[in-house]
Amino acid sequence: MTRPNILFIFTDQQTMRAMSAYGNPHLHTPHMDSIAASGVRFEKSYCASPVCGPSRSSLVTGRMPHETGVNVNGESIDPAIPNVGQLLKHADYNTAWAGKWHLPESYPPVGLDSVPGFEMLQPAQTSGRGSDTDAGVADHAVRFLERQHDRPFLLGISLHNPHDICGWINRHREPSIIDDIDALPPLPDNFAVEPEEPEFIQTCRRRPHYGAEGLNTREWNEDQWRFYIHAYYRFTEEVDALVGRILAALRDQGLEEETVIIFTSDHGEGVAGHHWVVKLMLYEEEATVPMIVSWKAHTPAGAIDTEHLVSGVDIVPTICDYAGVTPPADLAGISLRPLIEDPTQPGRDFLVSELQPDTERPELRGRMLRSRRFKYVAFSEGRNPEMLFDMETDPGETRNLARHADLGGELNRHRQMLRSWIEARGDDFTVPR
């Protein structure tokens, strides 16, 4: 079999449930759904970190943010660590990138050849609103697909929306412009804030910098919260239309059956769960992302994987597997290809996400460990620094079990799993005792 092309498409700030294929009736994403219809959609999918730069560093290297050196936005990947473009270019793939790179964020845009391993189809950094820039990203991607290709390609496409919700929140939009308030999406079942919420999260709610959009929501009424969810879904539908343009170009060039498509997002969005907006927290809404792998006529069509835990760090080893490239031995991720081809394989027992939510206070950090049934979160300081949720009985994370005496054994088991992972990956986070 000849080596396939790889089309890696990802959006910015799309929580897993912001996609109609994942069962959300309040938006319509037919083009993203079409990828799922010809491939495998994972339902336990997490980002490596719920913020752009750190997560993106993991998406393109297969390593955790503390390993790449990108713990907050504005930092660069350790140059000793190869990205996926370098790995595949060395294997004679034609490698190209469309859209923002964000590692680091730099304005004005830097040169076209600024990212090792990739032909940059436009300036490496893209500023402005996704509503203004994403169409241009899609244009560059389409033109690349329309070229004559004499060898397999890896095309990374980084779309900006639904990230525009950040600016929308800062403009204090009012729902009065909606004709039918009753037609707005309902508030989520986990809308309320837990009375004994960890002090660490309360501190983050008051942060006036670096993801401070939450400060603008303090006086919102329920209709405003519902209007925000409505707006977020419209930005998601906007970017879905551009995904459709890219997929149409792939079909028009007769490349569908020669191309593996991987679709995901860098991190999620609060969508009002726990009164949270945007990212920078480890609840499900911010930490989960879509994850779909499709290779028409090769992957199972319309398959849904509800069992395996998958992560953004799995992108690089998965791409390498399909491309026939041996990945570096010390990656944090695993290839998803064996799970796709044999769903009975056990996969991993747990995965970890990292959080550094404040550029001015680097000592504030968090770690999330998601096991097959439970989710454990530990914060570096503050009252009640731990959370433990039973994801089978409490998927909305409304009952923190960390202080329940009868769950002490489960809490200690998750603490120890995280300690073992920290030691193995060279992390310096300290797990509470």
TORKOL-4160 file (C-alpha; in steps of 0.2 Angstrom, whole numbers, padded with zeros to 4 digits, m for minus):
433
<pt num="1" X="0000" Y="0000" Z="0000"/>
<pt num="2" X="0007" Y="0017" Z="m0004"/>
<pt num="3" X="0009" Y="0029" Z="0010"/>
<pt num="4" X="m0007" Y="0040" Z="0012"/>
<pt num="5" X="m0008" Y="0059" Z="0013"/>
<pt num="6" X="m0012" Y="0066" Z="0030"/>
<pt num="7" X="m0025" Y="0080" Z="0032"/>
<pt num="8" X="m0024" Y="0087" Z="0050"/>
<pt num="9" X="m0038" Y="0099" Z="0053"/>
<pt num="10" X="m0041" Y="0108" Z="0070"/>
<pt num="11" X="m0051" Y="0122" Z="0076"/>
<pt num="12" X="m0048" Y="0133" Z="0091"/>
<pt num="13" X="m0058" Y="0132" Z="0107"/>
<pt num="14" X="m0071" Y="0119" Z="0102"/>
<pt num="15" X="m0077" Y="0108" Z="0116"/>
<pt num="16" X="m0081" Y="0090" Z="0111"/>
<pt num="17" X="m0100" Y="0093" Z="0112"/>
<pt num="18" X="m0100" Y="0108" Z="0101"/>
<pt num="19" X="m0103" Y="0096" Z="0086"/>
<pt num="20" X="m0120" Y="0089" Z="0080"/>
<pt num="21" X="m0112" Y="0072" Z="0078"/>
<pt num="22" X="m0108" Y="0071" Z="0096"/>
<pt num="23" X="m0127" Y="0073" Z="0100"/>
<pt num="24" X="m0129" Y="0091" Z="0102"/>
<pt num="25" X="m0146" Y="0097" Z="0094"/>
<pt num="26" X="m0142" Y="0116" Z="0096"/>
<pt num="27" X="m0130" Y="0117" Z="0082"/>
<pt num="28" X="m0128" Y="0110" Z="0065"/>
<pt num="29" X="m0110" Y="0104" Z="0059"/>
<pt num="30" X="m0113" Y="0094" Z="0043"/>
<pt num="31" X="m0096" Y="0095" Z="0037"/>
<pt num="32" X="m0087" Y="0090" Z="0053"/>
<pt num="33" X="m0101" Y="0076" Z="0055"/>
<pt num="34" X="m0096" Y="0070" Z="0037"/>
<pt num="35" X="m0078" Y="0066" Z="0043"/>
<pt num="36" X="m0086" Y="0056" Z="0058"/>
<pt num="37" X="m0098" Y="0047" Z="0045"/>
<pt num="38" X="m0083" Y="0039" Z="0036"/>
<pt num="39" X="m0072" Y="0037" Z="0051"/>
<pt num="40" X="m0070" Y="0034" Z="0070"/>
<pt num="41" X="m0076" Y="0046" Z="0083"/>
<pt num="42" X="m0069" Y="0045" Z="0100"/>
<pt num="43" X="m0080" Y="0050" Z="0115"/>
<pt num="44" X="m0067" Y="0051" Z="0129"/>
<pt num="45" X="m0055" Y="0064" Z="0120"/>
<pt num="46" X="m0045" Y="0077" Z="0130"/>
<pt num="47" X="m0033" Y="0091" Z="0126"/>
<pt num="48" X="m0016" Y="0090" Z="0134"/>
<pt num="49" X="m0019" Y="0108" Z="0141"/>
<pt num="50" X="m0035" Y="0119" Z="0141"/>
<pt num="51" X="m0026" Y="0134" Z="0133"/>
<pt num="52" X="m0020" Y="0137" Z="0115"/>
<pt num="53" X="m0001" Y="0138" Z="0115"/>
<pt num="54" X="0003" Y="0123" Z="0127"/>
<pt num="55" X="m0010" Y="0112" Z="0119"/>
<pt num="56" X="m0004" Y="0116" Z="0101"/>
<pt num="57" X="0014" Y="0112" Z="0107"/>
<pt num="58" X="0008" Y="0095" Z="0112"/>
<pt num="59" X="m0003" Y="0093" Z="0096"/>
<pt num="60" X="0013" Y="0095" Z="0085"/>
<pt num="61" X="0026" Y="0086" Z="0096"/>
<pt num="62" X="0017" Y="0072" Z="0105"/>
<pt num="63" X="0024" Y="0078" Z="0121"/>
<pt num="64" X="0016" Y="0086" Z="0136"/>
<pt num="65" X="0018" Y="0105" Z="0139"/>
<pt num="66" X="0030" Y="0104" Z="0153"/>
<pt num="67" X="0041" Y="0094" Z="0141"/>
<pt num="68" X="0039" Y="0106" Z="0126"/>
<pt num="69" X="0043" Y="0121" Z="0137"/>
<pt num="70" X="0026" Y="0129" Z="0132"/>
<pt num="71" X="0016" Y="0131" Z="0149"/>
<pt num="72" X="0007" Y="0147" Z="0144"/>
<pt num="73" X="0004" Y="0157" Z="0128"/>
<pt num="74" X="0018" Y="0166" Z="0121"/>
<pt num="75" X="0032" Y="0153" Z="0123"/>
<pt num="76" X="0041" Y="0143" Z="0110"/>
<pt num="77" X="0044" Y="0124" Z="0108"/>
<pt num="78" X="0061" Y="0118" Z="0114"/>
<pt num="79" X="0071" Y="0118" Z="0098"/>
<pt num="80" X="0078" Y="0101" Z="0102"/>
<pt num="81" X="0061" Y="0094" Z="0101"/>
<pt num="82" X="0056" Y="0089" Z="0083"/>
<pt num="83" X="0038" Y="0093" Z="0077"/>
<pt num="84" X="0028" Y="0082" Z="0066"/>
<pt num="85" X="0032" Y="0092" Z="0050"/>
<pt num="86" X="0051" Y="0089" Z="0053"/>
<pt num="87" X="0047" Y="0070" Z="0056"/>
<pt num="88" X="0038" Y="0068" Z="0040"/>
<pt num="89" X="0048" Y="0079" Z="0030"/>
<pt num="90" X="0063" Y="0069" Z="0034"/>
<pt num="91" X="0053" Y="0054" Z="0027"/>
<pt num="92" X="0050" Y="0063" Z="0010"/>
<pt num="93" X="0033" Y="0069" Z="0014"/>
<pt num="94" X="0028" Y="0086" Z="0007"/>
<pt num="95" X="0023" Y="0096" Z="0023"/>
<pt num="96" X="0013" Y="0112" Z="0023"/>
<pt num="97" X="0004" Y="0122" Z="0036"/>
<pt num="98" X="m0011" Y="0134" Z="0034"/>
<pt num="99" X="m0017" Y="0145" Z="0048"/>
<pt num="100" X="m0010" Y="0152" Z="0064"/>
<pt num="101" X="0005" Y="0143" Z="0072"/>
<pt num="102" X="0004" Y="0152" Z="0089"/>
<pt num="103" X="0021" Y="0145" Z="0096"/>
<pt num="104" X="0024" Y="0159" Z="0100"/>
<pt num="105" X="0011" Y="0172" Z="0097"/>
<pt num="106" X="0020" Y="0186" Z="0087"/>
<pt num="107" X="0014" Y="0201" Z="0079"/>
<pt num="108" X="0017" Y="0208" Z="0066"/>
<pt num="109" X="0017" Y="0191" Z="0056"/>
<pt num="110" X="0034" Y="0183" Z="0055"/>
<pt num="111" X="0042" Y="0176" Z="0039"/>
<pt num="112" X="0034" Y="0163" Z="0028"/>
<pt num="113" X="0048" Y="0150" Z="0032"/>
<pt num="114" X="0048" Y="0153" Z="0051"/>
<pt num="115" X="0042" Y="0136" Z="0056"/>
<pt num="116" X="0054" Y="0121" Z="0054"/>
<pt num="117" X="0048" Y="0107" Z="0045"/>
<pt num="118" X="0034" Y="0116" Z="0036"/>
<pt num="119" X="0031" Y="0126" Z="0020"/>
<pt num="120" X="0020" Y="0140" Z="0028"/>
<pt num="121" X="0006" Y="0144" Z="0015"/>
<pt num="122" X="0004" Y="0161" Z="0023"/>
<pt num="123" X="0012" Y="0171" Z="0037"/>
<pt num="124" X="0015" Y="0159" Z="0052"/>
<pt num="125" X="0005" Y="0170" Z="0064"/>
<pt num="126" X="m0013" Y="0175" Z="0060"/>
<pt num="127" X="m0020" Y="0189" Z="0071"/>
<pt num="128" X="m0038" Y="0196" Z="0071"/>
<pt num="129" X="m0055" Y="0187" Z="0072"/>
<pt num="130" X="m0058" Y="0170" Z="0065"/>
<pt num="131" X="m0073" Y="0178" Z="0055"/>
<pt num="132" X="m0060" Y="0188" Z="0046"/>
<pt num="133" X="m0045" Y="0176" Z="0044"/>
<pt num="134" X="m0052" Y="0159" Z="0043"/>
<pt num="135" X="m0058" Y="0161" Z="0025"/>
<pt num="136" X="m0041" Y="0165" Z="0020"/>
<pt num="137" X="m0034" Y="0150" Z="0029"/>
<pt num="138" X="m0046" Y="0139" Z="0019"/>
<pt num="139" X="m0041" Y="0147" Z="0003"/>
<pt num="140" X="m0023" Y="0143" Z="0005"/>
<pt num="141" X="m0027" Y="0125" Z="0010"/>
<pt num="142" X="m0038" Y="0123" Z="m0005"/>
<pt num="143" X="m0024" Y="0130" Z="m0017"/>
<pt num="144" X="m0012" Y="0117" Z="m0009"/>
<pt num="145" X="m0024" Y="0103" Z="m0012"/>
<pt num="146" X="m0026" Y="0108" Z="m0030"/>
<pt num="147" X="m0007" Y="0107" Z="m0034"/>
<pt num="148" X="0000" Y="0092" Z="m0043"/>
<pt num="149" X="0007" Y="0081" Z="m0029"/>
<pt num="150" X="0022" Y="0069" Z="m0034"/>
<pt num="151" X="0023" Y="0062" Z="m0016"/>
<pt num="152" X="0012" Y="0061" Z="m0001"/>
<pt num="153" X="0008" Y="0076" Z="0009"/>
<pt num="154" X="0005" Y="0082" Z="0027"/>
<pt num="155" X="m0006" Y="0097" Z="0027"/>
<pt num="156" X="m0010" Y="0105" Z="0044"/>
<pt num="157" X="m0024" Y="0117" Z="0044"/>
<pt num="158" X="m0027" Y="0128" Z="0060"/>
<pt num="159" X="m0043" Y="0137" Z="0060"/>
<pt num="160" X="m0047" Y="0151" Z="0072"/>
<pt num="161" X="m0065" Y="0149" Z="0076"/>
<pt num="162" X="m0075" Y="0147" Z="0087"/>
<pt num="163" X="m0062" Y="0156" Z="0097"/>
<pt num="164" X="m0071" Y="0173" Z="0092"/>
<pt num="165" X="m0082" Y="0169" Z="0107"/>
<pt num="166" X="m0068" Y="0177" Z="0118"/>
<pt num="167" X="m0071" Y="0194" Z="0110"/>
<pt num="168" X="m0090" Y="0192" Z="0109"/>
<pt num="169" X="m0090" Y="0190" Z="0128"/>
<pt num="170" X="m0079" Y="0206" Z="0131"/>
<pt num="171" X="m0092" Y="0216" Z="0121"/>
<pt num="172" X="m0106" Y="0212" Z="0133"/>
<pt num="173" X="m0119" Y="0207" Z="0120"/>
<pt num="174" X="m0137" Y="0208" Z="0125"/>
<pt num="175" X="m0150" Y="0195" Z="0120"/>
<pt num="176" X="m0163" Y="0208" Z="0116"/>
<pt num="177" X="m0158" Y="0206" Z="0097"/>
<pt num="178" X="m0165" Y="0189" Z="0097"/>
<pt num="179" X="m0183" Y="0188" Z="0092"/>
<pt num="180" X="m0187" Y="0172" Z="0101"/>
<pt num="181" X="m0178" Y="0171" Z="0118"/>
<pt num="182" X="m0187" Y="0154" Z="0121"/>
<pt num="183" X="m0177" Y="0147" Z="0106"/>
<pt num="184" X="m0160" Y="0150" Z="0114"/>
<pt num="185" X="m0151" Y="0134" Z="0120"/>
<pt num="186" X="m0155" Y="0129" Z="0138"/>
<pt num="187" X="m0143" Y="0131" Z="0152"/>
<pt num="188" X="m0133" Y="0116" Z="0156"/>
<pt num="189" X="m0138" Y="0104" Z="0170"/>
<pt num="190" X="m0121" Y="0109" Z="0179"/>
<pt num="191" X="m0124" Y="0128" Z="0177"/>
<pt num="192" X="m0122" Y="0130" Z="0196"/>
<pt num="193" X="m0106" Y="0134" Z="0205"/>
<pt num="194" X="m0102" Y="0121" Z="0219"/>
<pt num="195" X="m0103" Y="0129" Z="0236"/>
<pt num="196" X="m0086" Y="0121" Z="0241"/>
<pt num="197" X="m0077" Y="0124" Z="0225"/>
<pt num="198" X="m0058" Y="0123" Z="0227"/>
<pt num="199" X="m0051" Y="0140" Z="0232"/>
<pt num="200" X="m0039" Y="0138" Z="0217"/>
<pt num="201" X="m0054" Y="0140" Z="0205"/>
<pt num="202" X="m0061" Y="0154" Z="0214"/>
<pt num="203" X="m0044" Y="0163" Z="0212"/>
<pt num="204" X="m0045" Y="0160" Z="0194"/>
<pt num="205" X="m0062" Y="0167" Z="0193"/>
<pt num="206" X="m0055" Y="0184" Z="0199"/>
<pt num="207" X="m0040" Y="0185" Z="0188"/>
<pt num="208" X="m0040" Y="0201" Z="0178"/>
<pt num="209" X="m0028" Y="0196" Z="0165"/>
<pt num="210" X="m0024" Y="0181" Z="0154"/>
<pt num="211" X="m0041" Y="0174" Z="0150"/>
<pt num="212" X="m0051" Y="0187" Z="0161"/>
<pt num="213" X="m0067" Y="0185" Z="0151"/>
<pt num="214" X="m0076" Y="0178" Z="0166"/>
<pt num="215" X="m0075" Y="0194" Z="0174"/>
<pt num="216" X="m0087" Y="0201" Z="0161"/>
<pt num="217" X="m0100" Y="0187" Z="0166"/>
<pt num="218" X="m0102" Y="0191" Z="0184"/>
<pt num="219" X="m0118" Y="0201" Z="0182"/>
<pt num="220" X="m0126" Y="0191" Z="0168"/>
<pt num="221" X="m0143" Y="0184" Z="0170"/>
<pt num="222" X="m0149" Y="0167" Z="0163"/>
<pt num="223" X="m0154" Y="0174" Z="0146"/>
<pt num="224" X="m0137" Y="0182" Z="0144"/>
<pt num="225" X="m0129" Y="0165" Z="0148"/>
<pt num="226" X="m0140" Y="0157" Z="0135"/>
<pt num="227" X="m0137" Y="0170" Z="0122"/>
<pt num="228" X="m0118" Y="0167" Z="0125"/>
<pt num="229" X="m0120" Y="0148" Z="0121"/>
<pt num="230" X="m0131" Y="0152" Z="0106"/>
<pt num="231" X="m0117" Y="0164" Z="0099"/>
<pt num="232" X="m0103" Y="0151" Z="0103"/>
<pt num="233" X="m0113" Y="0138" Z="0092"/>
<pt num="234" X="m0115" Y="0151" Z="0078"/>
<pt num="235" X="m0096" Y="0153" Z="0078"/>
<pt num="236" X="m0094" Y="0134" Z="0077"/>
<pt num="237" X="m0106" Y="0133" Z="0062"/>
<pt num="238" X="m0096" Y="0147" Z="0054"/>
<pt num="239" X="m0080" Y="0137" Z="0054"/>
<pt num="240" X="m0089" Y="0121" Z="0050"/>
<pt num="241" X="m0093" Y="0129" Z="0033"/>
<pt num="242" X="m0075" Y="0131" Z="0029"/>
<pt num="243" X="m0071" Y="0114" Z="0034"/>
<pt num="244" X="m0084" Y="0109" Z="0021"/>
<pt num="245" X="m0074" Y="0119" Z="0008"/>
<pt num="246" X="m0058" Y="0110" Z="0012"/>
<pt num="247" X="m0066" Y="0093" Z="0011"/>
<pt num="248" X="m0074" Y="0098" Z="m0006"/>
<pt num="249" X="m0057" Y="0102" Z="m0013"/>
<pt num="250" X="m0051" Y="0085" Z="m0007"/>
<pt num="251" X="m0065" Y="0076" Z="m0016"/>
<pt num="252" X="m0064" Y="0087" Z="m0031"/>
<pt num="253" X="m0045" Y="0082" Z="m0033"/>
<pt num="254" X="m0049" Y="0063" Z="m0031"/>
<pt num="255" X="m0039" Y="0062" Z="m0015"/>
<pt num="256" X="m0052" Y="0056" Z="m0003"/>
<pt num="257" X="m0047" Y="0037" Z="m0003"/>
<pt num="258" X="m0028" Y="0042" Z="m0003"/>
<pt num="259" X="m0030" Y="0054" Z="0013"/>
<pt num="260" X="m0031" Y="0051" Z="0031"/>
<pt num="261" X="m0041" Y="0065" Z="0039"/>
<pt num="262" X="m0038" Y="0069" Z="0058"/>
<pt num="263" X="m0050" Y="0082" Z="0065"/>
<pt num="264" X="m0049" Y="0089" Z="0083"/>
<pt num="265" X="m0047" Y="0105" Z="0092"/>
<pt num="266" X="m0034" Y="0113" Z="0103"/>
<pt num="267" X="m0045" Y="0114" Z="0119"/>
<pt num="268" X="m0063" Y="0117" Z="0124"/>
<pt num="269" X="m0074" Y="0130" Z="0130"/>
<pt num="270" X="m0084" Y="0133" Z="0146"/>
<pt num="271" X="m0102" Y="0134" Z="0138"/>
<pt num="272" X="m0109" Y="0139" Z="0155"/>
<pt num="273" X="m0104" Y="0123" Z="0165"/>
<pt num="274" X="m0100" Y="0129" Z="0182"/>
<pt num="275" X="m0103" Y="0147" Z="0177"/>
<pt num="276" X="m0087" Y="0146" Z="0166"/>
<pt num="277" X="m0083" Y="0154" Z="0150"/>
<pt num="278" X="m0068" Y="0151" Z="0138"/>
<pt num="279" X="m0054" Y="0140" Z="0144"/>
<pt num="280" X="m0040" Y="0138" Z="0157"/>
<pt num="281" X="m0049" Y="0126" Z="0168"/>
<pt num="282" X="m0050" Y="0107" Z="0170"/>
<pt num="283" X="m0068" Y="0104" Z="0169"/>
<pt num="284" X="m0075" Y="0093" Z="0155"/>
<pt num="285" X="m0081" Y="0107" Z="0145"/>
<pt num="286" X="m0064" Y="0115" Z="0144"/>
<pt num="287" X="m0054" Y="0099" Z="0143"/>
<pt num="288" X="m0063" Y="0088" Z="0131"/>
<pt num="289" X="m0062" Y="0090" Z="0112"/>
<pt num="290" X="m0068" Y="0081" Z="0096"/>
<pt num="291" X="m0057" Y="0068" Z="0090"/>
<pt num="292" X="m0060" Y="0059" Z="0073"/>
<pt num="293" X="m0049" Y="0049" Z="0062"/>
<pt num="294" X="m0056" Y="0045" Z="0045"/>
<pt num="295" X="m0048" Y="0036" Z="0030"/>
<pt num="296" X="m0062" Y="0032" Z="0017"/>
<pt num="297" X="m0063" Y="0014" Z="0013"/>
<pt num="298" X="m0050" Y="0010" Z="0026"/>
<pt num="299" X="m0057" Y="0015" Z="0043"/>
<pt num="300" X="m0074" Y="0009" Z="0050"/>
<pt num="301" X="m0087" Y="0021" Z="0044"/>
<pt num="302" X="m0097" Y="0030" Z="0057"/>
<pt num="303" X="m0089" Y="0020" Z="0071"/>
<pt num="304" X="m0091" Y="0028" Z="0089"/>
<pt num="305" X="m0077" Y="0023" Z="0102"/>
<pt num="306" X="m0085" Y="0026" Z="0119"/>
<pt num="307" X="m0071" Y="0016" Z="0129"/>
<pt num="308" X="m0054" Y="0022" Z="0125"/>
<pt num="309" X="m0046" Y="0037" Z="0133"/>
<pt num="310" X="m0037" Y="0048" Z="0119"/>
<pt num="311" X="m0027" Y="0064" Z="0120"/>
<pt num="312" X="m0020" Y="0078" Z="0109"/>
<pt num="313" X="m0003" Y="0070" Z="0112"/>
<pt num="314" X="m0009" Y="0055" Z="0102"/>
<pt num="315" X="m0010" Y="0065" Z="0086"/>
<pt num="316" X="0009" Y="0064" Z="0081"/>
<pt num="317" X="0011" Y="0045" Z="0085"/>
<pt num="318" X="m0005" Y="0042" Z="0075"/>
<pt num="319" X="0001" Y="0052" Z="0060"/>
<pt num="320" X="0018" Y="0043" Z="0061"/>
<pt num="321" X="0009" Y="0026" Z="0061"/>
<pt num="322" X="m0001" Y="0030" Z="0045"/>
<pt num="323" X="0014" Y="0038" Z="0037"/>
<pt num="324" X="0025" Y="0023" Z="0040"/>
<pt num="325" X="0037" Y="0034" Z="0051"/>
<pt num="326" X="0045" Y="0028" Z="0067"/>
<pt num="327" X="0041" Y="0041" Z="0080"/>
<pt num="328" X="0053" Y="0047" Z="0094"/>
<pt num="329" X="0054" Y="0034" Z="0107"/>
<pt num="330" X="0049" Y="0046" Z="0122"/>
<pt num="331" X="0033" Y="0053" Z="0116"/>
<pt num="332" X="0019" Y="0055" Z="0129"/>
<pt num="333" X="0006" Y="0049" Z="0116"/>
<pt num="334" X="0001" Y="0033" Z="0108"/>
<pt num="335" X="m0005" Y="0029" Z="0090"/>
<pt num="336" X="m0024" Y="0028" Z="0089"/>
<pt num="337" X="m0022" Y="0017" Z="0073"/>
<pt num="338" X="m0022" Y="0000" Z="0083"/>
<pt num="339" X="m0037" Y="0005" Z="0093"/>
<pt num="340" X="m0046" Y="0009" Z="0076"/>
<pt num="341" X="m0041" Y="m0007" Z="0068"/>
<pt num="342" X="m0045" Y="m0018" Z="0084"/>
<pt num="343" X="m0057" Y="m0009" Z="0096"/>
<pt num="344" X="m0055" Y="m0024" Z="0108"/>
<pt num="345" X="m0037" Y="m0018" Z="0113"/>
<pt num="346" X="m0037" Y="m0011" Z="0130"/>
<pt num="347" X="m0028" Y="0006" Z="0127"/>
<pt num="348" X="m0022" Y="0016" Z="0141"/>
<pt num="349" X="m0028" Y="0015" Z="0159"/>
<pt num="350" X="m0027" Y="0034" Z="0161"/>
<pt num="351" X="m0022" Y="0051" Z="0154"/>
<pt num="352" X="m0016" Y="0067" Z="0160"/>
<pt num="353" X="m0019" Y="0086" Z="0156"/>
<pt num="354" X="m0009" Y="0100" Z="0163"/>
<pt num="355" X="m0014" Y="0118" Z="0168"/>
<pt num="356" X="m0005" Y="0134" Z="0171"/>
<pt num="357" X="m0018" Y="0147" Z="0172"/>
<pt num="358" X="m0009" Y="0163" Z="0176"/>
<pt num="359" X="0006" Y="0171" Z="0167"/>
<pt num="360" X="0010" Y="0181" Z="0182"/>
<pt num="361" X="0009" Y="0167" Z="0195"/>
<pt num="362" X="0018" Y="0152" Z="0188"/>
<pt num="363" X="0016" Y="0143" Z="0204"/>
<pt num="364" X="m0002" Y="0141" Z="0201"/>
<pt num="365" X="m0004" Y="0124" Z="0192"/>
<pt num="366" X="m0016" Y="0110" Z="0191"/>
<pt num="367" X="m0016" Y="0092" Z="0184"/>
<pt num="368" X="m0030" Y="0081" Z="0179"/>
<pt num="369" X="m0030" Y="0062" Z="0178"/>
<pt num="370" X="m0044" Y="0054" Z="0169"/>
<pt num="371" X="m0045" Y="0035" Z="0172"/>
<pt num="372" X="m0058" Y="0024" Z="0165"/>
<pt num="373" X="m0071" Y="0028" Z="0177"/>
<pt num="374" X="m0065" Y="0043" Z="0188"/>
<pt num="375" X="m0058" Y="0060" Z="0185"/>
<pt num="376" X="m0045" Y="0067" Z="0198"/>
<pt num="377" X="m0040" Y="0085" Z="0198"/>
<pt num="378" X="m0026" Y="0092" Z="0209"/>
<pt num="379" X="m0021" Y="0110" Z="0212"/>
<pt num="380" X="m0005" Y="0117" Z="0218"/>
<pt num="381" X="m0012" Y="0127" Z="0232"/>
<pt num="382" X="m0028" Y="0134" Z="0241"/>
<pt num="383" X="m0042" Y="0126" Z="0252"/>
<pt num="384" X="m0050" Y="0110" Z="0245"/>
<pt num="385" X="m0036" Y="0108" Z="0232"/>
<pt num="386" X="m0043" Y="0091" Z="0225"/>
<pt num="387" X="m0058" Y="0085" Z="0215"/>
<pt num="388" X="m0063" Y="0068" Z="0212"/>
<pt num="389" X="m0078" Y="0064" Z="0201"/>
<pt num="390" X="m0087" Y="0048" Z="0196"/>
<pt num="391" X="m0089" Y="0051" Z="0177"/>
<pt num="392" X="m0101" Y="0036" Z="0175"/>
<pt num="393" X="m0114" Y="0043" Z="0188"/>
<pt num="394" X="m0109" Y="0061" Z="0187"/>
<pt num="395" X="m0104" Y="0067" Z="0170"/>
<pt num="396" X="m0107" Y="0085" Z="0174"/>
<pt num="397" X="m0095" Y="0085" Z="0188"/>
<pt num="398" X="m0107" Y="0091" Z="0201"/>
<pt num="399" X="m0102" Y="0080" Z="0216"/>
<pt num="400" X="m0084" Y="0082" Z="0222"/>
<pt num="401" X="m0080" Y="0065" Z="0230"/>
<pt num="402" X="m0063" Y="0070" Z="0236"/>
<pt num="403" X="m0068" Y="0073" Z="0254"/>
<pt num="404" X="m0079" Y="0058" Z="0255"/>
<pt num="405" X="m0072" Y="0045" Z="0268"/>
<pt num="406" X="m0079" Y="0030" Z="0258"/>
<pt num="407" X="m0069" Y="0035" Z="0243"/>
<pt num="408" X="m0053" Y="0037" Z="0251"/>
<pt num="409" X="m0046" Y="0022" Z="0243"/>
<pt num="410" X="m0050" Y="0028" Z="0226"/>
<pt num="411" X="m0043" Y="0045" Z="0230"/>
<pt num="412" X="m0027" Y="0038" Z="0235"/>
<pt num="413" X="m0026" Y="0026" Z="0220"/>
<pt num="414" X="m0028" Y="0041" Z="0209"/>
<pt num="415" X="m0015" Y="0051" Z="0218"/>
<pt num="416" X="m0003" Y="0037" Z="0216"/>
<pt num="417" X="m0006" Y="0035" Z="0198"/>
<pt num="418" X="m0003" Y="0054" Z="0195"/>
<pt num="419" X="0013" Y="0053" Z="0206"/>
<pt num="420" X="0019" Y="0038" Z="0195"/>
<pt num="421" X="0016" Y="0047" Z="0179"/>
<pt num="422" X="0024" Y="0063" Z="0186"/>
<pt num="423" X="0040" Y="0053" Z="0190"/>
<pt num="424" X="0040" Y="0044" Z="0173"/>
<pt num="425" X="0038" Y="0060" Z="0163"/>
<pt num="426" X="0049" Y="0071" Z="0173"/>
<pt num="427" X="0036" Y="0083" Z="0179"/>
<pt num="428" X="0039" Y="0093" Z="0195"/>
<pt num="429" X="0021" Y="0095" Z="0200"/>
<pt num="430" X="0018" Y="0090" Z="0218"/>
<pt num="431" X="0002" Y="0080" Z="0222"/>
<pt num="432" X="m0007" Y="0084" Z="0238"/>
<pt num="433" X="m0007" Y="0071" Z="0252"/>
